[in-house]
Amino acid sequence: MTVRGNSQDTRTPIRVTRSGRGFTVAVAIGALLVTLISGLGSPPGWAAGPASLVWGRSGDVFTLDIPLSTDTQSTMVSTQLYNTLTRAKPGQVEIEPDLATSWSTTPDALVWTFKLRQGVTFHDGSAFNAEAVKFNIDRWADPNNPYRPKGGTFEAWDDFVADTYKESRVVDPETVQIVLKTPNAPLLSALSAISFGFASPQSIKQYGGEGVTQHPVGTGPFRFVEWARDDHITLDANTAYFRRGFPRVQRVVFRVIKDNAARFLALKAGEVQLMELPNPDDVRAAQRDPNLSVGLRPAFNSGWLRFNMNLPLFQDRRIRQAVAVAINRQAIVQGLYAGYGQVADQLLPPVMWGRSPNVKSHPFDPARARQLLAEAGYPNGVAFDFWYMPISRTYFPNGKTIATAIASDLAKVGIRVQLKTEDWAAYLKDRATGKFPVFMIGGTGDYGDPDDFWAYNFAKYDPISANFSYNKPQLFSLIAKARTVTSQTDRAMLYAQAAEMIDQDVRDIYIAHARNPVLMRRNVDGLALQPTANEYVETVGLK
């Protein structure tokens, strides 16, 4: 792989050859000379240039084959490459047309008809039409589709659509129908999730199911140029984009700087124009810096700890409850969220309808934690591994620091945990195994319907998965019923019942919801921060 600057950077590129986990770096003599000349010990910059935007991110994407995506690192980048039938309005969760210009449904809500935008082409020049829509839906819906990656799971489709889906039909080149077996109340909102972005059938056929992640071809405002893993992803403007006048910059680089403080230094130096997930002290510093500004995403997220309930230890509710009351969540949120967090008591964030007014936070009560441990047969405490997220997330702005604070609280009542982590891609995969006894998990809403949170995080029971180790058929039935009911009032009642069931069983320990500061240079113009954390970079310009 070659690590390059952007088109404005004339320095000799650093060529990186990777083999497995190790890598060898050969640096050209010219690049070394430039470094020595370039400024009294300052590190070489990542010069953006007047037509380029560099966004500093906390971690690399998991995949660019967007139906496989389960993390906001991937969805943020993919939002620039792909379009969906519907999309969230800028800065909101309410939907508006995207690749579909209008839609209608039959009285029984089983047949949805979408009129498609005309004259749209994929980045490879092939036409977007009803056949392309059907090709993608068939790939998502059929586990045996020849263009599925081996072992790949399209979780968004499986969790949000699969159980109600029957077939798709091409009516004419500009009209497609989605036929359901049972009504799916959140369907229009769900289809705005970038996991349902449309890729070029021609490209998928050329590169196959395994090659899509390295050759993403959509209809979005930017087209893929290169991906140097754990370093950067480069996108160039799609000059044929159907929203005329956009995008406003010629190039976007998503640069990986995993350390929060280093990311902030890069912002101050002008090496990046935007950054996410800053340290609390750096937010305060940015507020005082005349060259920087601070924007806030709404708290459309939740972060929590999840038990592997397939393990005998955590099948005892008293153990789970002891862990819950041993954690001083109020102190953690006050001390580690820079004033932008609030203690969570249930899955849905406060801005979402369908929350239960009857669910309250587990009180901080170390004495009760010790009592529960003794009642469960562990008067001398227990020990287990606690896995924390290796990168910063909106709901866990510094996973290691927050995990350390939690471990400290647990130790005071005799719960001894060993903190562990691994790289992000492995973490996402391993939560689906039995490897994690207790682990950090969370999510930012993909669309403005409670089904997004419930159907994804409580999709099923799996006897070998830590993530889906909660075997509660009554809960699964509630979630399925809420998807088919058309009345929002009735749906809200069902989701409230689900929240109360989770609370009673202490399935998870909810830690925080957080507004997320995004720091930027003063010359950044036109950014609308999305509740979903998937901004439309097409609207961003540099003054």
LUMKE-473895 format. One record per residue (C-alpha): residue number from 1; x, y, z. Coordinates in steps of 0.001 Angstrom, whole numbers, plus 524288, in hexadecimal, padded with zeros to 5 digits. Example, Ala and Ser with C-alpha at 12.3 -4.5 7.8 and 13.67 -1.06 7.14 Angstrom:
BEGIN
(rec 1, (8300C, 7EE6C, 81E78))
(rec 2, (83566, 7FBDC, 81BE4))
//
This chain:
BEGIN
(rec 1, (80000, 80000, 80000))
(rec 2, (8044C, 80DD5, 7FDBE))
(rec 3, (801DD, 8186A, 807BC))
(rec 4, (80006, 824E5, 80009))
(rec 5, (7FD01, 832E1, 80302))
(rec 6, (7F2A1, 839DD, 7FB24))
(rec 7, (7F461, 83FD8, 7EDD4))
(rec 8, (7F9B4, 84C71, 7F3BD))
(rec 9, (80486, 84579, 7FB3C))
(rec 10, (81102, 844D4, 7F333))
(rec 11, (81924, 83D52, 7FD12))
(rec 12, (81E3E, 82FF7, 7F963))
(rec 13, (81461, 82615, 7FE4C))
(rec 14, (8179E, 81C67, 80903))
(rec 15, (81630, 80ECF, 803A9))
(rec 16, (810F2, 804F3, 80D5F))
(rec 17, (81196, 7F656, 80B36))
(rec 18, (80971, 7EE74, 814BB))
(rec 19, (80A37, 7DFFE, 8175C))
(rec 20, (800CC, 7DAB3, 82182))
(rec 21, (8010E, 7E385, 82D68))
(rec 22, (80EB4, 7E8AE, 82B2C))
(rec 23, (8132E, 7F267, 82123))
(rec 24, (81FC6, 7F7A7, 81B6F))
(rec 25, (82102, 8060B, 8184B))
(rec 26, (82AA0, 80AAE, 80DFF))
(rec 27, (82BF0, 81967, 80E21))
(rec 28, (8317A, 82022, 80240))
(rec 29, (83D4A, 828F9, 8045A))
(rec 30, (835D2, 83481, 7FEB3))
(rec 31, (82B0E, 8333F, 808CA))
(rec 32, (83514, 83322, 813BC))
(rec 33, (83B6B, 83F86, 80E94))
(rec 34, (82E4A, 8464A, 80DCE))
(rec 35, (82BA6, 84264, 81BDC))
(rec 36, (83895, 84809, 82063))
(rec 37, (83693, 854AE, 81909))
(rec 38, (82842, 85673, 81C1F))
(rec 39, (82896, 85D66, 828BC))
(rec 40, (830FE, 85CAB, 834C3))
(rec 41, (82D3F, 84F70, 839C2))
(rec 42, (81EDA, 84FF8, 835F8))
(rec 43, (81955, 84334, 830C9))
(rec 44, (81620, 842F9, 8224C))
(rec 45, (80840, 847AB, 82026))
(rec 46, (7FD35, 841B9, 81887))
(rec 47, (7FA9E, 84D54, 80FB8))
(rec 48, (7EC8A, 84D81, 80B64))
(rec 49, (7ED2B, 857C0, 800CD))
(rec 50, (7E24D, 86161, 7FD9E))
(rec 51, (7D9C2, 85747, 7F6BD))
(rec 52, (7DB8D, 84C39, 80085))
(rec 53, (7D55A, 84919, 80D8A))
(rec 54, (7DC33, 8404F, 8176D))
(rec 55, (7D3F1, 83A68, 82245))
(rec 56, (7DB39, 834BF, 82DED))
(rec 57, (7D4DE, 82835, 832B5))
(rec 58, (7D736, 81F75, 83E6D))
(rec 59, (7D7DA, 812AE, 83700))
(rec 60, (7D764, 80C11, 829D6))
(rec 61, (7CB51, 806F1, 82332))
(rec 62, (7C77E, 7F8B9, 82490))
(rec 63, (7C2CC, 7F730, 81688))
(rec 64, (7BEBF, 7FF07, 80AA1))
(rec 65, (7B53A, 7F47A, 80657))
(rec 66, (7AAA0, 7FC27, 80D1E))
(rec 67, (7A063, 7F16E, 80FB3))
(rec 68, (7AABD, 7EAEA, 8183D))
(rec 69, (7ACE7, 7F727, 8204C))
(rec 70, (7A9AB, 7F773, 82EC2))
(rec 71, (7B1AB, 8032B, 83356))
(rec 72, (7B140, 811E2, 8318E))
(rec 73, (7BF41, 81254, 82CA2))
(rec 74, (7BABB, 80AD6, 820A0))
(rec 75, (7AD7A, 81155, 81F25))
(rec 76, (7B30C, 81F22, 81FA8))
(rec 77, (7BC44, 81CA1, 8144E))
(rec 78, (7B227, 814BF, 80CD4))
(rec 79, (7A855, 81FE2, 80DD7))
(rec 80, (7B122, 8274E, 80478))
(rec 81, (7B1A0, 81BF4, 7FAB9))
(rec 82, (7A3B7, 816EB, 7FA52))
(rec 83, (795A9, 81B80, 7F9EF))
(rec 84, (78953, 81528, 7FF35))
(rec 85, (77B10, 81595, 7FB08))
(rec 86, (777F1, 81EEE, 80635))
(rec 87, (78149, 82692, 80EC5))
(rec 88, (7810F, 82EB3, 81B30))
(rec 89, (77F9B, 83D3F, 81916))
(rec 90, (78C34, 844C1, 81BD9))
(rec 91, (78D86, 84660, 82A7D))
(rec 92, (78145, 83E5E, 82D5C))
(rec 93, (77BF8, 83077, 82DB7))
(rec 94, (76F85, 8333D, 825EA))
(rec 95, (77088, 82D72, 81850))
(rec 96, (7709B, 8339F, 80ADF))
(rec 97, (77217, 82E38, 7FD03))
(rec 98, (77F56, 82982, 7F899))
(rec 99, (77FF6, 81FC6, 7ED5D))
(rec 100, (7713B, 81E4D, 7EE48))
(rec 101, (769C6, 82AB7, 7EB21))
(rec 102, (75CAB, 825DB, 7F04C))
(rec 103, (75633, 819C2, 7F5FB))
(rec 104, (748F9, 81405, 7F902))
(rec 105, (74356, 807D5, 7FF45))
(rec 106, (73742, 7FF78, 7FE0A))
(rec 107, (72CB2, 80065, 808A2))
(rec 108, (731B3, 7F3F1, 80F0C))
(rec 109, (73F9C, 7F9B6, 80F74))
(rec 110, (74513, 7EDB0, 8089E))
(rec 111, (7493C, 7F364, 7FB79))
(rec 112, (751F0, 7FF72, 7FB1E))
(rec 113, (75404, 80627, 7EE07))
(rec 114, (75FBB, 80F0D, 7EC1C))
(rec 115, (7617F, 81892, 7E0DC))
(rec 116, (77002, 819FD, 7DE16))
(rec 117, (7782A, 825DF, 7DAE6))
(rec 118, (77B39, 8263F, 7CC60))
(rec 119, (78853, 82900, 7C602))
(rec 120, (79091, 823ED, 7D166))
(rec 121, (79CE5, 81C4B, 7CE83))
(rec 122, (7A639, 81477, 7D6F1))
(rec 123, (7B45D, 818C6, 7D80F))
(rec 124, (7B81F, 80ECA, 7CDA2))
(rec 125, (7AEBB, 81516, 7C3EF))
(rec 126, (7A45F, 80A6D, 7C46A))
(rec 127, (7962A, 80E51, 7C5F4))
(rec 128, (78EAF, 80E8A, 7D2A9))
(rec 129, (78113, 8090E, 7D035))
(rec 130, (77703, 7FF75, 7D56E))
(rec 131, (77F27, 7F3C6, 7D119))
(rec 132, (78A98, 7F8E7, 7D91F))
(rec 133, (781C4, 7FA78, 7E4F3))
(rec 134, (77CC0, 7EC8F, 7E3A1))
(rec 135, (78A89, 7E745, 7E1AE))
(rec 136, (78EDC, 7ED52, 7EE9C))
(rec 137, (782C3, 7E918, 7F615))
(rec 138, (78435, 7DB37, 7F0FA))
(rec 139, (7924D, 7DB38, 7F5BC))
(rec 140, (78E21, 7DFED, 8033E))
(rec 141, (78294, 7D6BE, 80480))
(rec 142, (787CF, 7C9BD, 7FF82))
(rec 143, (79243, 7C320, 807DC))
(rec 144, (795A2, 7BABA, 7FC08))
(rec 145, (79717, 7C60D, 7F291))
(rec 146, (7A38F, 7C3D2, 7EAAE))
(rec 147, (7A819, 7D1B2, 7ED71))
(rec 148, (7A7C9, 7D060, 7FC35))
(rec 149, (7B527, 7D028, 802EB))
(rec 150, (7B876, 7C318, 808FD))
(rec 151, (7B3FE, 7C2DE, 81712))
(rec 152, (7AF36, 7D0D7, 81631))
(rec 153, (7A2F8, 7D4AF, 81D83))
(rec 154, (79AA2, 7E023, 81927))
(rec 155, (79642, 7E388, 826DB))
(rec 156, (78E3D, 7EFA9, 823A7))
(rec 157, (78600, 7E833, 819CD))
(rec 158, (784B6, 7DC6D, 822B5))
(rec 159, (780D5, 7E4A5, 82E6E))
(rec 160, (77815, 7EEED, 82842))
(rec 161, (771CD, 7E91E, 81C24))
(rec 162, (773FA, 7DA8B, 81A31))
(rec 163, (768FA, 7D52A, 8228D))
(rec 164, (75EA1, 7DD2C, 81B63))
(rec 165, (76451, 7DCAF, 80D8C))
(rec 166, (75EA7, 7D4A3, 80275))
(rec 167, (76433, 7D986, 7F57D))
(rec 168, (767D2, 7E531, 7ED08))
(rec 169, (76225, 7E80E, 7DF9F))
(rec 170, (7666B, 7F063, 7D435))
(rec 171, (75A6F, 7F779, 7CEF6))
(rec 172, (761CA, 7FFA3, 7C4F9))
(rec 173, (76F70, 805BB, 7C468))
(rec 174, (76B6A, 810AA, 7CDBD))
(rec 175, (76254, 808EF, 7D6C0))
(rec 176, (76513, 7FE2B, 7E087))
(rec 177, (75C76, 7F75B, 7EA78))
(rec 178, (75FDB, 7F131, 7F77C))
(rec 179, (755F1, 7E6D1, 7FB56))
(rec 180, (75484, 7E2EE, 8098F))
(rec 181, (74ECE, 7D70C, 8105F))
(rec 182, (74A4F, 7DF4C, 81BED))
(rec 183, (74A44, 7EE08, 81E0B))
(rec 184, (75723, 7F46C, 821C4))
(rec 185, (753CD, 80160, 82848))
(rec 186, (761B0, 806F5, 828AC))
(rec 187, (76514, 802E9, 81AB1))
(rec 188, (76651, 8108E, 814CF))
(rec 189, (76EEB, 81501, 8200A))
(rec 190, (776E6, 8087D, 81FAD))
(rec 191, (779B5, 80A1F, 8112E))
(rec 192, (78066, 8170D, 8144C))
(rec 193, (78B3C, 80FAF, 81B74))
(rec 194, (79798, 80FE5, 81347))
(rec 195, (79884, 8010E, 814CF))
(rec 196, (78E34, 8012F, 80A0B))
(rec 197, (796AD, 80925, 800D4))
(rec 198, (79674, 804C0, 7F2A3))
(rec 199, (7A2D7, 7FFBA, 7EC3A))
(rec 200, (7A584, 7FE08, 7DDCE))
(rec 201, (7A130, 7F080, 7D92E))
(rec 202, (7AB52, 7F162, 7CE6B))
(rec 203, (7B61A, 7F36D, 7D879))
(rec 204, (7B126, 7E898, 7E168))
(rec 205, (7B0EB, 7DF2B, 7D5FE))
(rec 206, (7BEAB, 7E34A, 7D225))
(rec 207, (7C4F6, 7E22F, 7DF94))
(rec 208, (7BC17, 7D829, 7E619))
(rec 209, (7B6C9, 7D7FE, 7F3C6))
(rec 210, (7C44E, 7D7A8, 7F9E4))
(rec 211, (7C986, 7E324, 7F214))
(rec 212, (7BF10, 7ED51, 7F48D))
(rec 213, (7C55E, 7F272, 800E8))
(rec 214, (7D188, 7F661, 7F933))
(rec 215, (7C9C2, 7FB26, 7ED6B))
(rec 216, (7BDE6, 80293, 7F2B6))
(rec 217, (7B622, 808A1, 7E79B))
(rec 218, (7A9E3, 8104B, 7EAED))
(rec 219, (7A29B, 81C4F, 7E630))
(rec 220, (7A6EC, 82546, 7F14B))
(rec 221, (7AD48, 832AE, 7F136))
(rec 222, (7BAEF, 82CF8, 7F207))
(rec 223, (7C170, 8217B, 7EB57))
(rec 224, (7CB6B, 81842, 7F121))
(rec 225, (7D9ED, 81A7B, 7EE57))
(rec 226, (7E1CE, 812A6, 7F831))
(rec 227, (7E1B5, 80C61, 8059A))
(rec 228, (7EE5A, 80AD7, 80D46))
(rec 229, (7EA03, 80306, 81901))
(rec 230, (7EB7C, 809B4, 8262A))
(rec 231, (7F0A1, 815D4, 81F52))
(rec 232, (7E702, 81C7B, 81624))
(rec 233, (7DC28, 81B48, 80C2D))
(rec 234, (7DBFB, 824AF, 800B4))
(rec 235, (7CFC5, 8287C, 7F90E))
(rec 236, (7CEA3, 83191, 7ED6A))
(rec 237, (7C2EC, 839A6, 7E94C))
(rec 238, (7B8CC, 8331F, 7E0A6))
(rec 239, (7B731, 83D4F, 7D610))
(rec 240, (7AAD3, 83674, 7D13E))
(rec 241, (7A3FC, 836E8, 7DE77))
(rec 242, (79567, 838F3, 7DCD9))
(rec 243, (79476, 843B1, 7E737))
(rec 244, (7997F, 84EEA, 7DF06))
(rec 245, (7A349, 85803, 7E55D))
(rec 246, (7A864, 84D4A, 7EE3D))
(rec 247, (7B1E5, 848F9, 7F321))
(rec 248, (7B8C4, 8559C, 7F6A3))
(rec 249, (7C694, 8503D, 7F7E9))
(rec 250, (7CE6D, 84870, 7EE22))
(rec 251, (7D3F6, 83E87, 7F79C))
(rec 252, (7D122, 838EB, 8050C))
(rec 253, (7DB1C, 8316E, 80D05))
(rec 254, (7D6CD, 829D6, 81913))
(rec 255, (7E36D, 828FD, 820AF))
(rec 256, (7E4E6, 81F59, 82BE9))
(rec 257, (7EB2B, 8252C, 83824))
(rec 258, (7E78B, 81BF4, 84317))
(rec 259, (7ECAD, 82414, 84E5B))
(rec 260, (7E311, 82ED1, 8520F))
(rec 261, (7ED91, 83876, 8563F))
(rec 262, (7F58D, 8364A, 849E3))
(rec 263, (7E959, 8387A, 841D2))
(rec 264, (7E723, 84585, 84897))
(rec 265, (7F53C, 849BF, 84637))
(rec 266, (7F362, 8469C, 837C9))
(rec 267, (7E734, 84F2A, 837B5))
(rec 268, (7EE53, 85A90, 83E36))
(rec 269, (7F966, 85943, 8346E))
(rec 270, (7EFE9, 8599B, 828F7))
(rec 271, (7F363, 84BC5, 824BB))
(rec 272, (7E507, 84808, 825F8))
(rec 273, (7D94C, 85111, 824EB))
(rec 274, (7CFD2, 84913, 82D29))
(rec 275, (7D0F2, 83F29, 83804))
(rec 276, (7C7BD, 8372B, 8404A))
(rec 277, (7C829, 8315A, 84DFF))
(rec 278, (7D169, 83B0D, 8548D))
(rec 279, (7D62F, 83A3E, 86278))
(rec 280, (7CE4C, 842D7, 86BDF))
(rec 281, (7D9B5, 84C1C, 86E56))
(rec 282, (7DB96, 84DC6, 85FB4))
(rec 283, (7CD58, 851C2, 85E08))
(rec 284, (7CF70, 85C8D, 867E8))
(rec 285, (7DC0B, 86088, 86125))
(rec 286, (7D518, 86103, 85400))
(rec 287, (7CAA9, 869F0, 8599F))
(rec 288, (7D562, 873A9, 85D36))
(rec 289, (7DCC9, 87291, 85051))
(rec 290, (7D90A, 87D24, 84651))
(rec 291, (7DCD4, 87413, 83B2B))
(rec 292, (7D3A6, 8691A, 83F51))
(rec 293, (7C532, 866FE, 84178))
(rec 294, (7BD41, 85C8D, 8487C))
(rec 295, (7B0D4, 85624, 8435B))
(rec 296, (7A832, 84C77, 84A91))
(rec 297, (7A119, 8409F, 8456F))
(rec 298, (79470, 83D9B, 84CC1))
(rec 299, (794E0, 83265, 85698))
(rec 300, (78F70, 8281E, 84D5D))
(rec 301, (7973B, 81CF3, 85329))
(rec 302, (798C0, 813B3, 85E98))
(rec 303, (7A48E, 80D11, 864A5))
(rec 304, (7A3A9, 80176, 86DC1))
(rec 305, (7AA23, 7F551, 87345))
(rec 306, (7A532, 7E837, 86EA5))
(rec 307, (7A617, 7DB2E, 875A9))
(rec 308, (7A8BD, 7CE5C, 86ED1))
(rec 309, (79CE2, 7C78F, 8747C))
(rec 310, (7A0E3, 7BAAA, 86E61))
(rec 311, (7AB08, 7B9D2, 87955))
(rec 312, (7A62C, 7B377, 885F6))
(rec 313, (7AB3E, 7BEA4, 88E64))
(rec 314, (7A2B9, 7C8B9, 887AD))
(rec 315, (796A5, 7C057, 88741))
(rec 316, (794DE, 7C443, 89580))
(rec 317, (78D75, 7D123, 895A5))
(rec 318, (7937C, 7D4A0, 8A2D1))
(rec 319, (7A116, 7D50F, 89CBB))
(rec 320, (79C6C, 7DDF7, 891DF))
(rec 321, (79560, 7E6B0, 89B8F))
(rec 322, (7A160, 7E750, 8A450))
(rec 323, (7A97C, 7EC47, 898F8))
(rec 324, (79EFD, 7F64A, 895BF))
(rec 325, (79DF5, 7FC5C, 8A359))
(rec 326, (7ACBF, 7FC37, 8A562))
(rec 327, (7AF1F, 80603, 89A5A))
(rec 328, (7AE5B, 81482, 89D7B))
(rec 329, (7A919, 81882, 89049))
(rec 330, (7A5FF, 8265C, 89479))
(rec 331, (7B429, 828D4, 89851))
(rec 332, (7B91F, 82297, 88BBD))
(rec 333, (7B058, 82AE3, 88319))
(rec 334, (7B344, 83754, 88AAE))
(rec 335, (7C1DE, 83519, 88A82))
(rec 336, (7C456, 82F35, 87D23))
(rec 337, (7BA4A, 834E0, 873BC))
(rec 338, (7BE1A, 84352, 8743A))
(rec 339, (7B057, 84761, 877C3))
(rec 340, (7AA98, 84161, 86B5F))
(rec 341, (7A5B6, 83493, 8711F))
(rec 342, (79A4B, 83026, 87948))
(rec 343, (79860, 82394, 880E3))
(rec 344, (790A9, 8199A, 8791D))
(rec 345, (785D6, 81192, 87F20))
(rec 346, (780FD, 80A54, 8731A))
(rec 347, (78449, 8072C, 8650B))
(rec 348, (77D69, 8123E, 85DEA))
(rec 349, (783A7, 81FC7, 85EB2))
(rec 350, (77B57, 82AEA, 8642B))
(rec 351, (7786B, 830B8, 856BB))
(rec 352, (771CE, 82426, 85226))
(rec 353, (7637E, 820F0, 8544B))
(rec 354, (75FF1, 813DA, 85A6D))
(rec 355, (76770, 81504, 8673C))
(rec 356, (761C3, 80FC9, 873EB))
(rec 357, (75F03, 81992, 87EDA))
(rec 358, (75F95, 80E59, 88893))
(rec 359, (76DD6, 80ACB, 8868E))
(rec 360, (77779, 8118A, 88F99))
(rec 361, (78636, 810A2, 890AC))
(rec 362, (78BBB, 80639, 89990))
(rec 363, (78FFF, 80D9C, 8A5D7))
(rec 364, (79E5A, 80E06, 8A981))
(rec 365, (79E97, 80540, 8B585))
(rec 366, (7AB7D, 7FE40, 8B89C))
(rec 367, (7A5F5, 7F82F, 8C505))
(rec 368, (79ACC, 7F233, 8BD50))
(rec 369, (7A497, 7ED12, 8B340))
(rec 370, (7AC24, 7E5CD, 8BDDF))
(rec 371, (79F74, 7E060, 8C359))
(rec 372, (79B2B, 7DB58, 8B613))
(rec 373, (7A845, 7D4D3, 8B3C9))
(rec 374, (7A74D, 7CDFE, 8C0E9))
(rec 375, (7996F, 7C98F, 8BE2B))
(rec 376, (79E08, 7C3F5, 8B134))
(rec 377, (7A885, 7BC0E, 8B836))
(rec 378, (7B425, 7C518, 8B5E6))
(rec 379, (7B6E2, 7CBD5, 8C2F0))
(rec 380, (7C507, 7CDD6, 8BECC))
(rec 381, (7C158, 7D39E, 8B1BB))
(rec 382, (7C2DE, 7CF13, 8A3B4))
(rec 383, (7CC87, 7D0FF, 89899))
(rec 384, (7CAD0, 7D1CC, 889E6))
(rec 385, (7D02E, 7D87B, 87DC0))
(rec 386, (7CA52, 7E583, 879C1))
(rec 387, (7CC54, 7E94D, 86B80))
(rec 388, (7CC35, 7F7AF, 867FB))
(rec 389, (7CB14, 7FE5D, 85ACC))
(rec 390, (7D87E, 80164, 854F3))
(rec 391, (7D3EC, 80DEF, 84E61))
(rec 392, (7CBFD, 81995, 852BC))
(rec 393, (7BD70, 81972, 85018))
(rec 394, (7B307, 823D4, 85193))
(rec 395, (7AD79, 81CEC, 85D7E))
(rec 396, (7BADC, 818D7, 862D7))
(rec 397, (7C3D6, 82465, 85FB3))
(rec 398, (7CF8D, 81D3B, 8655C))
(rec 399, (7CD07, 80ED3, 866EE))
(rec 400, (7D924, 80B88, 86ED8))
(rec 401, (7D77A, 816C5, 8786E))
(rec 402, (7C928, 813B1, 87AB8))
(rec 403, (7CBFD, 80523, 87C16))
(rec 404, (7D6B5, 80824, 88601))
(rec 405, (7CD34, 81040, 88E18))
(rec 406, (7C326, 8054F, 88DAA))
(rec 407, (7CD74, 7FB49, 8919B))
(rec 408, (7D14F, 803CC, 89D13))
(rec 409, (7C338, 80455, 8A1F1))
(rec 410, (7C1A4, 7F5A7, 8A06B))
(rec 411, (7CE3D, 7F2CA, 8A7C4))
(rec 412, (7C911, 7F9FC, 8B3B1))
(rec 413, (7BE61, 7EFB8, 8B579))
(rec 414, (7C6E2, 7E3EC, 8B268))
(rec 415, (7C436, 7E2B8, 8A3D0))
(rec 416, (7D1A5, 7E133, 89DC0))
(rec 417, (7D245, 7E36A, 88F31))
(rec 418, (7DD78, 7E27F, 885AF))
(rec 419, (7DC77, 7ECEB, 87B36))
(rec 420, (7DE8F, 7E815, 86D68))
(rec 421, (7DCF2, 7ED35, 85FA8))
(rec 422, (7E0DD, 7EA71, 85199))
(rec 423, (7E04F, 7F156, 8448F))
(rec 424, (7D2FD, 7F63E, 84049))
(rec 425, (7D06D, 7ECA4, 83545))
(rec 426, (7D387, 7E11B, 83E2E))
(rec 427, (7CB38, 7E6EC, 84916))
(rec 428, (7BF67, 7E7D7, 84020))
(rec 429, (7C11D, 7D9BB, 83BE6))
(rec 430, (7C404, 7D40C, 84941))
(rec 431, (7B7F0, 7D976, 84FE3))
(rec 432, (7B091, 7CF92, 84783))
(rec 433, (7B838, 7C498, 84E18))
(rec 434, (7B938, 7C04F, 85C40))
(rec 435, (7C634, 7C749, 85E43))
(rec 436, (7C11A, 7D2E5, 8661B))
(rec 437, (7BB85, 7D091, 873DA))
(rec 438, (7B81A, 7DEFF, 8758C))
(rec 439, (7BA79, 7E962, 86B55))
(rec 440, (7B7A0, 7F72F, 866EF))
(rec 441, (7AD85, 7F8DC, 85C71))
(rec 442, (7A508, 803DD, 8578A))
(rec 443, (79F40, 80A24, 84BC2))
(rec 444, (79B3A, 81687, 844EA))
(rec 445, (78DFE, 81677, 83E59))
(rec 446, (78DE5, 8141F, 82FB9))
(rec 447, (7802F, 8198F, 82E42))
(rec 448, (77568, 81FC5, 83646))
(rec 449, (76DB8, 813E7, 83AB2))
(rec 450, (76F3D, 80BC1, 8472E))
(rec 451, (76F9A, 7FF6E, 83EE8))
(rec 452, (77D66, 80357, 83B04))
(rec 453, (7824F, 801C1, 848ED))
(rec 454, (779CB, 7F646, 84CEF))
(rec 455, (77A3C, 7EDAA, 840DB))
(rec 456, (788F5, 7EEE6, 83F71))
(rec 457, (78CF5, 7ECEC, 84D9A))
(rec 458, (782DC, 7E290, 850F7))
(rec 459, (78170, 7DB99, 8440D))
(rec 460, (78213, 7CD80, 848AE))
(rec 461, (7881B, 7C3B7, 851FF))
(rec 462, (794EE, 7BD2F, 84E64))
(rec 463, (79ADC, 7B2F2, 8578C))
(rec 464, (7A8B7, 7B5F0, 852E9))
(rec 465, (7A7D8, 7C4D1, 85273))
(rec 466, (7AAB0, 7CE18, 85DAD))
(rec 467, (7A353, 7D8CE, 856A2))
(rec 468, (796DF, 7D0E3, 854D2))
(rec 469, (797A1, 7C8AC, 86130))
(rec 470, (78A97, 7CD63, 866BB))
(rec 471, (78057, 7C2DE, 8648C))
(rec 472, (77351, 7C9D4, 86621))
(rec 473, (768D6, 7C5A2, 85C55))
(rec 474, (75EE6, 7CEE0, 86294))
(rec 475, (767C6, 7DA78, 85F77))
(rec 476, (76A01, 7D610, 85180))
(rec 477, (75B3B, 7D4EA, 84FBA))
(rec 478, (75926, 7E2BA, 854F4))
(rec 479, (76312, 7E860, 84B75))
(rec 480, (75D6B, 7E0E0, 83FEF))
(rec 481, (74F9A, 7E532, 8435A))
(rec 482, (753C3, 7F36F, 8449F))
(rec 483, (75901, 7F2F4, 836BD))
(rec 484, (74BF6, 7EEC4, 83118))
(rec 485, (742F3, 7F7E8, 838C7))
(rec 486, (73FB7, 8045F, 83159))
(rec 487, (73BCF, 80CEC, 83CFD))
(rec 488, (74779, 81423, 842BC))
(rec 489, (740A4, 814EA, 84FF7))
(rec 490, (73EF3, 80633, 85060))
(rec 491, (74CD2, 8040D, 84BC1))
(rec 492, (75213, 80D18, 85663))
(rec 493, (74B15, 80513, 860C6))
(rec 494, (7514C, 7F899, 85BC3))
(rec 495, (75EF2, 7FE7C, 85BE0))
(rec 496, (75CB8, 80370, 869C4))
(rec 497, (75923, 7F5A1, 86DE4))
(rec 498, (765A8, 7F0AA, 867A4))
(rec 499, (76DAB, 7FAA6, 86F43))
(rec 500, (76751, 7F669, 87BF8))
(rec 501, (76A22, 7E823, 878F7))
(rec 502, (7788B, 7EB0E, 87680))
(rec 503, (77950, 7F31E, 882E5))
(rec 504, (7733A, 7E86C, 88B22))
(rec 505, (77CAE, 7DE3E, 885E8))
(rec 506, (788AB, 7E742, 886B4))
(rec 507, (78C7C, 7E242, 87951))
(rec 508, (7955F, 7EE22, 876FE))
(rec 509, (79AC4, 7F94A, 87F24))
(rec 510, (797F4, 80627, 8784F))
(rec 511, (7A2A0, 81038, 87AA1))
(rec 512, (7A064, 81C8B, 872A6))
(rec 513, (79A4D, 8240A, 8678A))
(rec 514, (7A311, 82ECC, 86260))
(rec 515, (7A2C7, 83A81, 859B2))
(rec 516, (7AEF0, 83992, 85183))
(rec 517, (7B7C7, 8455D, 84F6C))
(rec 518, (7BD7C, 846BE, 841DB))
(rec 519, (7C8EF, 85027, 8411A))
(rec 520, (7CC23, 8575F, 834A8))
(rec 521, (7D431, 86238, 82ED8))
(rec 522, (7CD45, 86F40, 82D9F))
(rec 523, (7CDD4, 86EA9, 81ED3))
(rec 524, (7C518, 8628D, 81E53))
(rec 525, (7B7DB, 866AD, 8190A))
(rec 526, (7AAC9, 85FF5, 816E8))
(rec 527, (7ABE5, 8541A, 81FD3))
(rec 528, (79EE3, 84F3E, 82532))
(rec 529, (7A1A9, 845EE, 83061))
(rec 530, (79923, 839DF, 82F6B))
(rec 531, (79308, 832FF, 83B2C))
(rec 532, (79743, 82650, 83477))
(rec 533, (7A57C, 82B16, 833DC))
(rec 534, (7A558, 828DA, 82513))
(rec 535, (7A765, 836A5, 82003))
(rec 536, (7A51D, 83A89, 811E4))
(rec 537, (7B29A, 83F9B, 80E72))
(rec 538, (7AD52, 843FB, 8013D))
(rec 539, (7A846, 85081, 807C8))
(rec 540, (7B56D, 8540E, 80DD9))
(rec 541, (7BE15, 85E86, 80814))
(rec 542, (7CA6B, 86598, 80C57))
(rec 543, (7C9A7, 87452, 80D63))
//
